[in-house]
């Protein structure tokens, strides 16, 4: 009977959990692309010779890294409408996660850029390459290779933090787990399964990032 009850429970609520998993995957996919690009642009700004670019990027990092993610999320979803900027829950979640990942990723990428010796840039310039090409084709790939494990870990952390967006009614995995628990009162079973799914997603995401990195940068990426 217990096994049948468990199967019936999964049949009834499995679709809701799967829907939550899909939403969580959509969140982290969009955030990884946008946040990664923001990290690179911000790191380049912090190393630029333009004072206001360095100051703006530095202020952004300090603001985001020293405020809680939920406060950033609430500001975007509840605060921006007061000045006429209305975002639906999914868009607000992606924006908040992108801004958060961008700040942490920026410092990681900047450390990688600092680790690339100046001789690399000088060699590229000696070959007649422009600064943008030197940065994109010579410096950045070496920097990303060096800091990939740290950047991948930050992306996984961002995926786990995405559970917070359920408070603004984004129908992610945590939102669906909360909904199921409120209907079934099976808190232990529901949240244990949700935790195991997050664990599986974390392992899968890390492996997918590793495979992608090895294709881009060659062997030696863990």
C-alpha positions as CSV (number, residue, x, y, z in Angstrom):
1,X,0.0,0.0,0.0
2,X,2.8,2.4,0.9
3,X,4.5,1.9,-2.5
4,X,1.2,2.4,-4.3
5,X,0.6,5.6,-2.3
6,X,4.0,6.9,-3.1
7,X,3.4,6.2,-6.8
8,X,0.1,7.9,-6.7
9,X,1.6,10.9,-5.0
10,X,4.2,11.2,-7.8
11,X,1.6,10.7,-10.5
12,X,-0.4,13.6,-9.1
13,X,2.4,16.0,-8.3
14,X,5.2,14.9,-10.5
15,X,4.1,17.1,-13.4
16,X,4.1,20.2,-11.1
17,X,7.7,19.3,-9.9
18,X,8.8,18.8,-13.5
19,X,7.4,22.2,-14.4
20,X,9.3,23.7,-11.6
21,X,12.5,22.1,-12.7
22,X,12.0,23.4,-16.2
23,X,11.5,26.9,-14.9
24,X,14.6,26.7,-12.7
25,X,16.6,25.5,-15.7
26,X,15.3,28.4,-17.8
27,X,16.3,30.8,-15.1
28,X,19.9,29.6,-14.8
29,X,20.3,29.3,-18.5
30,X,19.4,32.9,-19.1
31,X,21.3,34.1,-16.1
32,X,24.5,32.2,-17.1
33,X,24.5,33.8,-20.5
34,X,23.6,37.3,-19.4
35,X,25.5,37.3,-16.2
36,X,28.6,35.8,-17.8
37,X,28.6,38.6,-20.4
38,X,28.1,41.2,-17.7
39,X,31.0,39.8,-15.7
40,X,33.3,40.1,-18.7
41,X,32.2,43.6,-19.6
42,X,32.4,44.7,-16.0
43,X,35.9,43.2,-15.5
44,X,37.1,45.0,-18.6
45,X,35.6,48.2,-17.3
46,X,37.4,47.8,-14.0
47,X,40.7,47.5,-15.8
48,X,40.1,50.3,-18.3
49,X,41.9,53.6,-18.4
50,X,38.6,55.5,-18.0
51,X,38.2,56.6,-14.5
52,X,34.4,56.8,-14.4
53,X,34.2,53.3,-15.9
54,X,36.3,51.9,-13.1
55,X,34.4,53.9,-10.5
56,X,31.0,52.8,-11.8
57,X,32.0,49.1,-12.0
58,X,33.6,49.2,-8.6
59,X,30.5,50.8,-7.0
60,X,28.2,48.3,-8.7
61,X,30.3,45.4,-7.2
62,X,30.3,46.9,-3.7
63,X,26.5,47.6,-3.8
64,X,25.5,44.1,-5.0
65,X,28.0,42.1,-2.9
66,X,27.1,44.0,0.3
67,X,23.3,43.7,0.0
68,X,21.1,40.5,0.3
69,X,19.8,39.0,-2.9
70,X,16.3,39.1,-1.7
71,X,16.5,42.9,-1.2
72,X,17.8,43.2,-4.7
73,X,14.9,41.1,-6.0
74,X,12.3,43.0,-4.1
75,X,13.7,46.3,-5.3
76,X,13.4,45.2,-8.9
77,X,10.0,43.6,-8.6
78,X,8.3,45.9,-6.1
79,X,10.4,49.1,-6.3
80,X,10.8,49.7,-10.0
81,X,7.1,49.9,-10.7
82,X,6.9,53.0,-8.6
83,X,9.0,54.8,-11.2
84,X,7.1,53.3,-14.1
85,X,9.3,50.2,-14.8
86,X,7.0,47.1,-14.6
87,X,8.4,43.6,-15.0
88,X,6.7,40.3,-14.7
89,X,7.9,37.9,-12.1
90,X,10.1,35.8,-14.5
91,X,11.7,38.9,-16.0
92,X,12.4,40.4,-12.6
93,X,13.9,37.2,-11.4
94,X,16.2,36.9,-14.4
95,X,17.3,40.5,-14.1
96,X,18.0,40.2,-10.3
97,X,19.9,36.9,-10.8
98,X,21.9,38.4,-13.7
99,X,22.9,41.5,-11.7
100,X,23.9,39.4,-8.7
101,X,25.9,36.9,-10.8
102,X,27.5,39.8,-12.7
103,X,28.9,41.4,-9.6
104,X,30.4,38.2,-8.2
105,X,31.6,37.0,-11.6
106,X,33.1,40.3,-12.4
107,X,35.6,40.0,-9.5
108,X,36.4,36.4,-10.5
109,X,37.0,37.4,-14.2
110,X,39.1,40.4,-13.1
111,X,41.3,38.1,-11.0
112,X,41.8,36.0,-14.1
113,X,42.7,39.0,-16.3
114,X,45.2,40.2,-13.7
115,X,46.8,36.7,-13.8
116,X,47.6,37.0,-17.5
117,X,51.0,38.5,-17.9
118,X,51.3,41.9,-19.8
119,X,53.7,40.2,-22.2
120,X,50.6,38.5,-23.8
121,X,49.0,41.8,-24.7
122,X,52.4,43.3,-25.8
123,X,52.9,40.3,-28.1
124,X,49.5,40.8,-29.7
125,X,50.1,44.5,-30.2
126,X,53.5,43.7,-31.8
127,X,51.7,41.6,-34.3
128,X,49.6,44.6,-35.3
129,X,46.4,43.5,-33.5
130,X,44.0,46.1,-32.1
131,X,43.2,46.2,-28.4
132,X,39.7,44.7,-28.7
133,X,41.1,41.7,-30.7
134,X,44.0,41.3,-28.3
135,X,41.6,41.2,-25.4
136,X,39.0,38.9,-27.0
137,X,41.4,36.5,-28.7
138,X,44.5,36.4,-26.5
139,X,43.9,37.7,-23.0
140,X,40.3,36.7,-22.2
141,X,40.6,33.0,-23.2
142,X,43.6,32.6,-21.0
143,X,41.9,34.4,-18.1
144,X,38.7,32.3,-18.4
145,X,40.7,29.1,-18.5
146,X,42.4,30.1,-15.2
147,X,39.3,31.1,-13.3
148,X,36.8,28.6,-14.8
149,X,36.4,26.4,-11.7
150,X,35.6,29.5,-9.5
151,X,33.2,30.9,-12.1
152,X,31.5,27.6,-12.5
153,X,31.0,27.3,-8.7
154,X,29.5,30.8,-8.7
155,X,27.0,29.8,-11.4
156,X,26.0,26.8,-9.4
157,X,25.6,29.0,-6.3
158,X,23.4,31.3,-8.3
159,X,21.2,28.4,-9.4
160,X,20.7,27.4,-5.8
161,X,19.9,30.9,-4.8
162,X,17.2,31.0,-7.5
163,X,15.0,29.3,-4.9
164,X,14.4,32.7,-3.4
165,X,12.5,33.9,-6.5
166,X,9.5,31.7,-5.4
167,X,8.6,34.6,-3.0
168,X,7.5,36.7,-6.0
169,X,5.5,33.8,-7.4
170,X,8.0,32.6,-10.0
171,X,6.8,29.0,-10.5
172,X,10.2,27.4,-10.0
173,X,11.0,24.1,-8.2
174,X,10.8,25.7,-4.7
175,X,7.4,27.4,-5.5
176,X,6.0,24.1,-6.7
177,X,7.3,22.3,-3.6
178,X,5.7,24.9,-1.4
179,X,2.4,24.5,-3.3
180,X,2.5,20.7,-3.0
181,X,3.3,20.8,0.7
182,X,0.4,23.2,1.4
183,X,-2.0,20.8,-0.3
184,X,-0.7,17.5,1.0
185,X,1.0,18.5,4.4
186,X,3.8,16.1,3.4
187,X,6.6,18.5,4.3
188,X,9.3,15.9,4.8
189,X,8.7,14.0,1.6
190,X,8.2,17.1,-0.5
191,X,11.2,19.1,0.6
192,X,13.4,16.0,0.7
193,X,12.6,15.3,-3.0
194,X,13.1,19.0,-3.9
195,X,16.5,19.0,-2.2
196,X,17.5,15.9,-4.1
197,X,16.4,17.4,-7.3
198,X,18.5,20.6,-6.6
199,X,21.5,18.3,-5.8
200,X,21.0,16.5,-9.1
201,X,20.7,19.8,-11.0
202,X,23.9,21.1,-9.3
203,X,25.9,18.1,-10.3
204,X,24.5,18.1,-13.9
205,X,25.1,21.9,-14.3
206,X,28.7,21.6,-13.0
207,X,29.4,18.7,-15.4
208,X,27.8,20.5,-18.4
209,X,29.9,23.6,-17.7
210,X,33.0,21.4,-17.5
211,X,32.3,19.8,-20.8
212,X,31.7,23.2,-22.4
213,X,34.9,24.5,-21.0
214,X,37.0,21.6,-22.2
215,X,35.6,22.1,-25.7
216,X,36.4,25.8,-25.6
217,X,39.8,25.7,-23.8
218,X,41.0,22.1,-24.3
219,X,42.1,19.6,-21.7
220,X,43.0,20.4,-18.1
221,X,39.7,21.9,-17.1
222,X,38.2,20.1,-14.1
